Amino acid sequence: MKGVSFLATVAILALASSFVSAYDPSPLQDFCVAINDIKSGVFVNGKFCKDPAMVSANDFFFSGLNIPGNTGNKVGSNVTLVNVDKLPGLNTLGISLARLDFAPYGLNPPHTHPRGTELFGETAALAFAGLSSQNPGVITIANAVFGSVPPINLDVLIKAFQLDKNVVEYLQKAFTPN
C-alpha cells in the first residue's frame, strides 16, 4: 500500500511539473533605443523605443568617460554614471557603467545598488564599475541611516551602532540634507 501511495505522489508531481515553465522570455526585438517621445507607441523596460529605422551610431556612443571627474569634495571621489538616460542604446540590455575618480586618500562611501549588482575594477587613481541594470540606483549607507528624512529615532541609532548620544546627533547633523 505504501508503494502505491508513493507511486501516486510521484505521478501527480510529474503531471504538475509539466505545467510549470520558469525561464526568461526571448526579447521581443533585438534592441530598443530609448527615446523621450510618447508618440513612439512602443514602451519597453520603462522607456519608449525609437523607430529602428531612425537609430544611428550616436545612440550607442557616450563621450565623457575619458574626462576626469571633480574630486574636490568631502569624500575625495567622483562617479560618472553612464546609464540608459545618458546612453539610450543601453535600453533593454540590462547594463550600465560608471567611471570613478579618486583624489589621494579619496574613497567611494559604502553603498548599495537596489536594482543591480556591481562588478568593480580599478587602477592607481581610476576605477570602472559595471552594473547589472540599466538603472541600478544607489543608496549611500551613511546618508540613508544618519540623514534620513524623517530621521530615524535617536534611541534606535544609539543602540544599533552602540554610540554615544552626542556622536549620533553629530552624525545626523553632518548627513542631514540642507
Secondary structure, DSSP 8 states (H G I E B T S, - for coil): -HHHHHHHHHHHHHHHHTT--------SSS---EES-GGG--EETTEEE--GGG--GGGG----TTS-----STTSEEEEEE-TTT-GGGTTT--EEEEEEE-TT----SEE-TT--EEEEE-SSEEEEEESSSS---EEHHHHHHS-SS---HHHHHHHHT--HHHHHHHHHHHS--
